[in-house]
Amino acid sequence: MEIKEGLHQIDGVNANVYLAIDGEELTVVDTGMPKSTEKILSYIRKINRQPSDVSRILLTHSHIDHAGSAYELRKLTNAKVAVHKEEADFVAGRKPLPAPKGLSRIPFKAFSSFIKFTPVQPDMTLEENDKVGKLVVIHTPGHTPGSISLYDPNRKVLFVGDAIRYIEGKIEAPPKQFTLDEHQARQSIEKISLLEFDLMLSGHGEPLKPNASAKVKEFARTLIG
């Protein structure tokens, strides 16, 4: 669906996949689970664009539901894959992803044996305040070490990955069992709350609008202490 002019959410993909259009260039933010590529490409064709128009694939973090189709999507579009430098080894398969905490470890191992992630070597590694197209990189760790948000100050839009979520009318912190450092995650939410944005696009749930930053500020205050 088109969220606003030049910004689309691709339906039917596990974990949200977004498409930003800037003239001739298309940017894909996150790629969903493995085997999501055809849905992404079908949507691109549906809006009368071509896979070759995709110039970059930006990954908010390395979890399989966000990076699972990055390898195949790059192969079919020749787009450049970019991820924060602290996520690069996970995406490239040089380091294993840390297992979830607590009781989630057992189903995680079983799940991992059925769904395979094809590693992809990033073309670019990102750091705080890097600019990719019209998007500014904001390092928002906690959920994973190299989780990032992507800020478009002109459109007043913020892509937040799993740093914060808006689901069924409720703003939430990332799920504890899948978050490596909860204290750092809270700090990242406070960091996000200092930005000005009208629309927040998270990795799970629905778009938060209007006045999204005011609502996130209010939520961040509940986390203090």
ChimeraX commands (.cxc) that place a marker at each C-alpha (Angstrom):
marker #1 position 0.00,0.00,0.00 radius 0.5
marker #1 position 1.08,3.59,-0.53 radius 0.5
marker #1 position 1.49,5.20,2.90 radius 0.5
marker #1 position 2.14,8.66,1.50 radius 0.5
marker #1 position 3.49,9.93,-1.80 radius 0.5
marker #1 position 6.73,8.14,-2.58 radius 0.5
marker #1 position 6.52,5.75,0.37 radius 0.5
marker #1 position 5.07,2.25,0.16 radius 0.5
marker #1 position 4.66,-0.73,2.47 radius 0.5
marker #1 position 4.83,-4.06,0.66 radius 0.5
marker #1 position 2.01,-6.29,1.86 radius 0.5
marker #1 position 2.15,-10.01,2.54 radius 0.5
marker #1 position 5.76,-10.11,3.74 radius 0.5
marker #1 position 6.66,-11.29,7.25 radius 0.5
marker #1 position 8.17,-8.20,8.96 radius 0.5
marker #1 position 7.48,-4.95,7.20 radius 0.5
marker #1 position 9.26,-4.13,3.96 radius 0.5
marker #1 position 9.22,-0.52,2.77 radius 0.5
marker #1 position 9.89,1.10,-0.57 radius 0.5
marker #1 position 11.02,4.73,-0.85 radius 0.5
marker #1 position 10.87,6.41,-4.26 radius 0.5
marker #1 position 13.15,9.32,-5.08 radius 0.5
marker #1 position 12.88,10.13,-8.77 radius 0.5
marker #1 position 14.39,7.26,-10.72 radius 0.5
marker #1 position 15.84,5.61,-7.60 radius 0.5
marker #1 position 14.08,3.04,-5.44 radius 0.5
marker #1 position 15.28,2.18,-1.96 radius 0.5
marker #1 position 14.11,-0.99,-0.21 radius 0.5
marker #1 position 14.20,-0.86,3.59 radius 0.5
marker #1 position 14.45,-4.43,4.98 radius 0.5
marker #1 position 13.63,-7.51,2.93 radius 0.5
marker #1 position 11.44,-9.76,5.07 radius 0.5
marker #1 position 11.90,-13.48,5.58 radius 0.5
marker #1 position 13.64,-15.72,3.04 radius 0.5
marker #1 position 11.57,-16.31,-0.10 radius 0.5
marker #1 position 9.99,-12.85,0.07 radius 0.5
marker #1 position 11.78,-11.61,-3.04 radius 0.5
marker #1 position 9.04,-12.37,-5.56 radius 0.5
marker #1 position 6.45,-10.49,-3.50 radius 0.5
marker #1 position 8.76,-7.48,-3.37 radius 0.5
marker #1 position 9.46,-7.57,-7.10 radius 0.5
marker #1 position 5.78,-8.12,-7.93 radius 0.5
marker #1 position 4.89,-5.01,-5.96 radius 0.5
marker #1 position 7.57,-2.99,-7.75 radius 0.5
marker #1 position 6.15,-4.06,-11.11 radius 0.5
marker #1 position 2.63,-3.30,-9.88 radius 0.5
marker #1 position 3.57,0.36,-9.44 radius 0.5
marker #1 position 5.03,0.40,-12.96 radius 0.5
marker #1 position 8.67,0.26,-11.98 radius 0.5
marker #1 position 11.32,-2.33,-12.75 radius 0.5
marker #1 position 13.56,-4.41,-10.44 radius 0.5
marker #1 position 16.57,-2.67,-12.00 radius 0.5
marker #1 position 15.26,0.62,-10.56 radius 0.5
marker #1 position 16.19,-0.59,-7.05 radius 0.5
marker #1 position 19.48,1.13,-6.29 radius 0.5
marker #1 position 19.93,0.20,-2.63 radius 0.5
marker #1 position 18.75,-2.25,0.01 radius 0.5
marker #1 position 19.03,-0.88,3.54 radius 0.5
marker #1 position 18.83,-3.32,6.44 radius 0.5
marker #1 position 17.82,-1.97,9.83 radius 0.5
marker #1 position 19.42,-5.03,11.46 radius 0.5
marker #1 position 20.46,-8.60,10.78 radius 0.5
marker #1 position 17.53,-10.67,12.09 radius 0.5
marker #1 position 16.25,-13.18,9.53 radius 0.5
marker #1 position 12.80,-11.57,9.24 radius 0.5
marker #1 position 14.46,-8.32,8.11 radius 0.5
marker #1 position 17.48,-9.51,6.14 radius 0.5
marker #1 position 16.24,-12.92,4.99 radius 0.5
marker #1 position 15.78,-12.03,1.32 radius 0.5
marker #1 position 18.68,-9.59,0.96 radius 0.5
marker #1 position 20.92,-12.00,-0.94 radius 0.5
marker #1 position 18.32,-12.95,-3.54 radius 0.5
marker #1 position 16.99,-9.41,-3.92 radius 0.5
marker #1 position 20.48,-8.05,-4.56 radius 0.5
marker #1 position 21.15,-10.83,-7.06 radius 0.5
marker #1 position 18.02,-9.98,-9.06 radius 0.5
marker #1 position 18.29,-6.17,-8.91 radius 0.5
marker #1 position 22.05,-5.46,-8.67 radius 0.5
marker #1 position 21.22,-3.07,-5.83 radius 0.5
marker #1 position 23.81,-2.25,-3.17 radius 0.5
marker #1 position 23.21,-3.77,0.29 radius 0.5
marker #1 position 23.98,-1.56,3.28 radius 0.5
marker #1 position 23.93,-2.34,7.00 radius 0.5
marker #1 position 25.53,-0.89,10.14 radius 0.5
marker #1 position 29.14,-1.94,10.60 radius 0.5
marker #1 position 28.28,-3.86,13.79 radius 0.5
marker #1 position 25.77,-6.03,11.89 radius 0.5
marker #1 position 27.96,-6.74,8.87 radius 0.5
marker #1 position 29.51,-9.97,10.20 radius 0.5
marker #1 position 26.08,-11.39,11.05 radius 0.5
marker #1 position 24.62,-10.55,7.62 radius 0.5
marker #1 position 27.70,-11.95,5.87 radius 0.5
marker #1 position 27.54,-15.18,7.89 radius 0.5
marker #1 position 30.93,-14.68,9.54 radius 0.5
marker #1 position 29.33,-14.71,12.99 radius 0.5
marker #1 position 26.22,-16.60,14.17 radius 0.5
marker #1 position 23.29,-14.56,15.38 radius 0.5
marker #1 position 22.89,-14.68,19.17 radius 0.5
marker #1 position 19.98,-16.92,20.19 radius 0.5
marker #1 position 16.98,-15.34,21.95 radius 0.5
marker #1 position 16.96,-15.26,25.72 radius 0.5
marker #1 position 15.15,-17.62,28.03 radius 0.5
marker #1 position 12.69,-20.25,26.84 radius 0.5
marker #1 position 12.74,-18.91,23.29 radius 0.5
marker #1 position 16.06,-20.68,22.63 radius 0.5
marker #1 position 14.47,-24.10,22.04 radius 0.5
marker #1 position 11.92,-23.04,19.42 radius 0.5
marker #1 position 14.56,-20.74,17.92 radius 0.5
marker #1 position 16.88,-23.69,17.28 radius 0.5
marker #1 position 14.06,-25.74,15.79 radius 0.5
marker #1 position 12.95,-22.79,13.66 radius 0.5
marker #1 position 16.52,-22.19,12.44 radius 0.5
marker #1 position 16.82,-25.78,11.24 radius 0.5
marker #1 position 13.84,-25.34,8.89 radius 0.5
marker #1 position 14.43,-21.80,7.59 radius 0.5
marker #1 position 17.86,-21.11,6.16 radius 0.5
marker #1 position 19.31,-17.65,5.80 radius 0.5
marker #1 position 21.58,-17.10,2.80 radius 0.5
marker #1 position 24.38,-14.76,3.91 radius 0.5
marker #1 position 25.10,-11.64,1.88 radius 0.5
marker #1 position 28.28,-9.59,1.87 radius 0.5
marker #1 position 27.27,-5.94,2.40 radius 0.5
marker #1 position 28.42,-3.49,-0.24 radius 0.5
marker #1 position 28.41,-0.65,2.31 radius 0.5
marker #1 position 28.75,-0.49,6.06 radius 0.5
marker #1 position 27.05,2.37,7.83 radius 0.5
marker #1 position 27.74,4.53,10.86 radius 0.5
marker #1 position 25.97,7.25,12.81 radius 0.5
marker #1 position 25.01,10.28,10.69 radius 0.5
marker #1 position 25.93,8.67,7.37 radius 0.5
marker #1 position 23.62,9.79,4.57 radius 0.5
marker #1 position 22.29,7.22,2.10 radius 0.5
marker #1 position 20.23,8.93,-0.56 radius 0.5
marker #1 position 17.91,11.18,1.41 radius 0.5
marker #1 position 18.06,9.04,4.55 radius 0.5
marker #1 position 20.24,9.80,7.57 radius 0.5
marker #1 position 21.53,6.86,9.62 radius 0.5
marker #1 position 20.70,6.95,13.34 radius 0.5
marker #1 position 22.41,4.22,15.39 radius 0.5
marker #1 position 19.73,2.79,17.70 radius 0.5
marker #1 position 21.29,-0.30,19.33 radius 0.5
marker #1 position 19.84,-2.57,21.98 radius 0.5
marker #1 position 17.63,-4.91,20.01 radius 0.5
marker #1 position 20.87,-5.82,18.22 radius 0.5
marker #1 position 24.28,-4.13,18.46 radius 0.5
marker #1 position 24.03,-2.46,15.07 radius 0.5
marker #1 position 20.32,-1.72,14.82 radius 0.5
marker #1 position 19.69,1.51,12.94 radius 0.5
marker #1 position 16.87,3.90,12.27 radius 0.5
marker #1 position 16.69,5.86,9.01 radius 0.5
marker #1 position 15.56,9.47,9.14 radius 0.5
marker #1 position 14.18,11.48,6.26 radius 0.5
marker #1 position 14.09,15.06,7.61 radius 0.5
marker #1 position 12.41,16.44,4.47 radius 0.5
marker #1 position 9.48,14.02,4.53 radius 0.5
marker #1 position 9.56,13.92,8.36 radius 0.5
marker #1 position 9.61,10.14,8.24 radius 0.5
marker #1 position 11.53,7.75,10.48 radius 0.5
marker #1 position 12.09,4.05,9.75 radius 0.5
marker #1 position 12.88,2.42,13.12 radius 0.5
marker #1 position 13.24,-1.31,12.41 radius 0.5
marker #1 position 12.61,-3.11,15.69 radius 0.5
marker #1 position 13.86,-0.31,17.96 radius 0.5
marker #1 position 10.24,0.56,18.69 radius 0.5
marker #1 position 6.91,-0.78,17.44 radius 0.5
marker #1 position 3.34,0.38,16.96 radius 0.5
marker #1 position 0.92,-2.53,17.07 radius 0.5
marker #1 position -2.87,-2.42,17.41 radius 0.5
marker #1 position -2.85,1.17,18.59 radius 0.5
marker #1 position -0.08,0.72,21.15 radius 0.5
marker #1 position 3.54,1.86,21.10 radius 0.5
marker #1 position 5.88,-0.83,22.42 radius 0.5
marker #1 position 9.55,-1.40,23.15 radius 0.5
marker #1 position 11.17,-4.29,21.26 radius 0.5
marker #1 position 10.31,-7.76,22.61 radius 0.5
marker #1 position 12.52,-8.63,25.57 radius 0.5
marker #1 position 13.35,-12.19,24.51 radius 0.5
marker #1 position 14.76,-10.96,21.18 radius 0.5
marker #1 position 16.55,-7.89,22.57 radius 0.5
marker #1 position 20.18,-8.28,23.57 radius 0.5
marker #1 position 20.49,-5.18,25.77 radius 0.5
marker #1 position 17.26,-3.77,27.23 radius 0.5
marker #1 position 18.97,-0.79,28.86 radius 0.5
marker #1 position 20.54,0.19,25.54 radius 0.5
marker #1 position 17.18,-0.33,23.83 radius 0.5
marker #1 position 15.55,2.16,26.23 radius 0.5
marker #1 position 18.33,4.65,25.54 radius 0.5
marker #1 position 17.69,4.26,21.82 radius 0.5
marker #1 position 13.99,4.99,22.29 radius 0.5
marker #1 position 14.93,8.15,24.19 radius 0.5
marker #1 position 17.27,9.08,21.32 radius 0.5
marker #1 position 14.48,8.55,18.80 radius 0.5
marker #1 position 12.17,10.73,20.90 radius 0.5
marker #1 position 14.48,13.73,20.33 radius 0.5
marker #1 position 13.85,13.70,16.57 radius 0.5
marker #1 position 10.97,15.47,14.85 radius 0.5
marker #1 position 8.91,13.25,12.55 radius 0.5
marker #1 position 5.29,13.01,11.52 radius 0.5
marker #1 position 5.35,9.36,10.41 radius 0.5
marker #1 position 7.06,6.39,12.08 radius 0.5
marker #1 position 7.50,3.14,10.14 radius 0.5
marker #1 position 8.48,0.16,12.26 radius 0.5
marker #1 position 9.51,-3.37,11.41 radius 0.5
marker #1 position 6.29,-4.83,12.83 radius 0.5
marker #1 position 2.84,-3.34,13.19 radius 0.5
marker #1 position 1.27,-0.33,11.52 radius 0.5
marker #1 position 2.46,3.15,10.54 radius 0.5
marker #1 position 2.26,5.63,13.40 radius 0.5
marker #1 position 0.84,8.99,12.27 radius 0.5
marker #1 position 0.21,11.86,12.55 radius 0.5
marker #1 position 2.40,13.66,15.11 radius 0.5
marker #1 position 4.38,10.46,15.60 radius 0.5
marker #1 position 7.30,12.10,17.38 radius 0.5
marker #1 position 5.03,13.64,20.04 radius 0.5
marker #1 position 3.55,10.20,20.73 radius 0.5
marker #1 position 7.00,8.61,20.97 radius 0.5
marker #1 position 8.13,11.38,23.35 radius 0.5
marker #1 position 5.19,10.56,25.59 radius 0.5
marker #1 position 6.03,6.86,25.48 radius 0.5
marker #1 position 9.71,7.52,26.20 radius 0.5
marker #1 position 8.78,9.37,29.38 radius 0.5
marker #1 position 7.13,6.20,30.70 radius 0.5
marker #1 position 10.46,4.38,30.40 radius 0.5
marker #1 position 12.48,6.82,32.53 radius 0.5
marker #1 position 13.58,5.22,35.78 radius 0.5
marker link #1:1,2 radius 0.2
marker link #1:2,3 radius 0.2
marker link #1:3,4 radius 0.2
marker link #1:4,5 radius 0.2
marker link #1:5,6 radius 0.2
marker link #1:6,7 radius 0.2
marker link #1:7,8 radius 0.2
marker link #1:8,9 radius 0.2
marker link #1:9,10 radius 0.2
marker link #1:10,11 radius 0.2
marker link #1:11,12 radius 0.2
marker link #1:12,13 radius 0.2
marker link #1:13,14 radius 0.2
marker link #1:14,15 radius 0.2
marker link #1:15,16 radius 0.2
marker link #1:16,17 radius 0.2
marker link #1:17,18 radius 0.2
marker link #1:18,19 radius 0.2
marker link #1:19,20 radius 0.2
marker link #1:20,21 radius 0.2
marker link #1:21,22 radius 0.2
marker link #1:22,23 radius 0.2
marker link #1:23,24 radius 0.2
marker link #1:24,25 radius 0.2
marker link #1:25,26 radius 0.2
marker link #1:26,27 radius 0.2
marker link #1:27,28 radius 0.2
marker link #1:28,29 radius 0.2
marker link #1:29,30 radius 0.2
marker link #1:30,31 radius 0.2
marker link #1:31,32 radius 0.2
marker link #1:32,33 radius 0.2
marker link #1:33,34 radius 0.2
marker link #1:34,35 radius 0.2
marker link #1:35,36 radius 0.2
marker link #1:36,37 radius 0.2
marker link #1:37,38 radius 0.2
marker link #1:38,39 radius 0.2
marker link #1:39,40 radius 0.2
marker link #1:40,41 radius 0.2
marker link #1:41,42 radius 0.2
marker link #1:42,43 radius 0.2
marker link #1:43,44 radius 0.2
marker link #1:44,45 radius 0.2
marker link #1:45,46 radius 0.2
marker link #1:46,47 radius 0.2
marker link #1:47,48 radius 0.2
marker link #1:48,49 radius 0.2
marker link #1:49,50 radius 0.2
marker link #1:50,51 radius 0.2
marker link #1:51,52 radius 0.2
marker link #1:52,53 radius 0.2
marker link #1:53,54 radius 0.2
marker link #1:54,55 radius 0.2
marker link #1:55,56 radius 0.2
marker link #1:56,57 radius 0.2
marker link #1:57,58 radius 0.2
marker link #1:58,59 radius 0.2
marker link #1:59,60 radius 0.2
marker link #1:60,61 radius 0.2
marker link #1:61,62 radius 0.2
marker link #1:62,63 radius 0.2
marker link #1:63,64 radius 0.2
marker link #1:64,65 radius 0.2
marker link #1:65,66 radius 0.2
marker link #1:66,67 radius 0.2
marker link #1:67,68 radius 0.2
marker link #1:68,69 radius 0.2
marker link #1:69,70 radius 0.2
marker link #1:70,71 radius 0.2
marker link #1:71,72 radius 0.2
marker link #1:72,73 radius 0.2
marker link #1:73,74 radius 0.2
marker link #1:74,75 radius 0.2
marker link #1:75,76 radius 0.2
marker link #1:76,77 radius 0.2
marker link #1:77,78 radius 0.2
marker link #1:78,79 radius 0.2
marker link #1:79,80 radius 0.2
marker link #1:80,81 radius 0.2
marker link #1:81,82 radius 0.2
marker link #1:82,83 radius 0.2
marker link #1:83,84 radius 0.2
marker link #1:84,85 radius 0.2
marker link #1:85,86 radius 0.2
marker link #1:86,87 radius 0.2
marker link #1:87,88 radius 0.2
marker link #1:88,89 radius 0.2
marker link #1:89,90 radius 0.2
marker link #1:90,91 radius 0.2
marker link #1:91,92 radius 0.2
marker link #1:92,93 radius 0.2
marker link #1:93,94 radius 0.2
marker link #1:94,95 radius 0.2
marker link #1:95,96 radius 0.2
marker link #1:96,97 radius 0.2
marker link #1:97,98 radius 0.2
marker link #1:98,99 radius 0.2
marker link #1:99,100 radius 0.2
marker link #1:100,101 radius 0.2
marker link #1:101,102 radius 0.2
marker link #1:102,103 radius 0.2
marker link #1:103,104 radius 0.2
marker link #1:104,105 radius 0.2
marker link #1:105,106 radius 0.2
marker link #1:106,107 radius 0.2
marker link #1:107,108 radius 0.2
marker link #1:108,109 radius 0.2
marker link #1:109,110 radius 0.2
marker link #1:110,111 radius 0.2
marker link #1:111,112 radius 0.2
marker link #1:112,113 radius 0.2
marker link #1:113,114 radius 0.2
marker link #1:114,115 radius 0.2
marker link #1:115,116 radius 0.2
marker link #1:116,117 radius 0.2
marker link #1:117,118 radius 0.2
marker link #1:118,119 radius 0.2
marker link #1:119,120 radius 0.2
marker link #1:120,121 radius 0.2
marker link #1:121,122 radius 0.2
marker link #1:122,123 radius 0.2
marker link #1:123,124 radius 0.2
marker link #1:124,125 radius 0.2
marker link #1:125,126 radius 0.2
marker link #1:126,127 radius 0.2
marker link #1:127,128 radius 0.2
marker link #1:128,129 radius 0.2
marker link #1:129,130 radius 0.2
marker link #1:130,131 radius 0.2
marker link #1:131,132 radius 0.2
marker link #1:132,133 radius 0.2
marker link #1:133,134 radius 0.2
marker link #1:134,135 radius 0.2
marker link #1:135,136 radius 0.2
marker link #1:136,137 radius 0.2
marker link #1:137,138 radius 0.2
marker link #1:138,139 radius 0.2
marker link #1:139,140 radius 0.2
marker link #1:140,141 radius 0.2
marker link #1:141,142 radius 0.2
marker link #1:142,143 radius 0.2
marker link #1:143,144 radius 0.2
marker link #1:144,145 radius 0.2
marker link #1:145,146 radius 0.2
marker link #1:146,147 radius 0.2
marker link #1:147,148 radius 0.2
marker link #1:148,149 radius 0.2
marker link #1:149,150 radius 0.2
marker link #1:150,151 radius 0.2
marker link #1:151,152 radius 0.2
marker link #1:152,153 radius 0.2
marker link #1:153,154 radius 0.2
marker link #1:154,155 radius 0.2
marker link #1:155,156 radius 0.2
marker link #1:156,157 radius 0.2
marker link #1:157,158 radius 0.2
marker link #1:158,159 radius 0.2
marker link #1:159,160 radius 0.2
marker link #1:160,161 radius 0.2
marker link #1:161,162 radius 0.2
marker link #1:162,163 radius 0.2
marker link #1:163,164 radius 0.2
marker link #1:164,165 radius 0.2
marker link #1:165,166 radius 0.2
marker link #1:166,167 radius 0.2
marker link #1:167,168 radius 0.2
marker link #1:168,169 radius 0.2
marker link #1:169,170 radius 0.2
marker link #1:170,171 radius 0.2
marker link #1:171,172 radius 0.2
marker link #1:172,173 radius 0.2
marker link #1:173,174 radius 0.2
marker link #1:174,175 radius 0.2
marker link #1:175,176 radius 0.2
marker link #1:176,177 radius 0.2
marker link #1:177,178 radius 0.2
marker link #1:178,179 radius 0.2
marker link #1:179,180 radius 0.2
marker link #1:180,181 radius 0.2
marker link #1:181,182 radius 0.2
marker link #1:182,183 radius 0.2
marker link #1:183,184 radius 0.2
marker link #1:184,185 radius 0.2
marker link #1:185,186 radius 0.2
marker link #1:186,187 radius 0.2
marker link #1:187,188 radius 0.2
marker link #1:188,189 radius 0.2
marker link #1:189,190 radius 0.2
marker link #1:190,191 radius 0.2
marker link #1:191,192 radius 0.2
marker link #1:192,193 radius 0.2
marker link #1:193,194 radius 0.2
marker link #1:194,195 radius 0.2
marker link #1:195,196 radius 0.2
marker link #1:196,197 radius 0.2
marker link #1:197,198 radius 0.2
marker link #1:198,199 radius 0.2
marker link #1:199,200 radius 0.2
marker link #1:200,201 radius 0.2
marker link #1:201,202 radius 0.2
marker link #1:202,203 radius 0.2
marker link #1:203,204 radius 0.2
marker link #1:204,205 radius 0.2
marker link #1:205,206 radius 0.2
marker link #1:206,207 radius 0.2
marker link #1:207,208 radius 0.2
marker link #1:208,209 radius 0.2
marker link #1:209,210 radius 0.2
marker link #1:210,211 radius 0.2
marker link #1:211,212 radius 0.2
marker link #1:212,213 radius 0.2
marker link #1:213,214 radius 0.2
marker link #1:214,215 radius 0.2
marker link #1:215,216 radius 0.2
marker link #1:216,217 radius 0.2
marker link #1:217,218 radius 0.2
marker link #1:218,219 radius 0.2
marker link #1:219,220 radius 0.2
marker link #1:220,221 radius 0.2
marker link #1:221,222 radius 0.2
marker link #1:222,223 radius 0.2
marker link #1:223,224 radius 0.2
marker link #1:224,225 radius 0.2
view
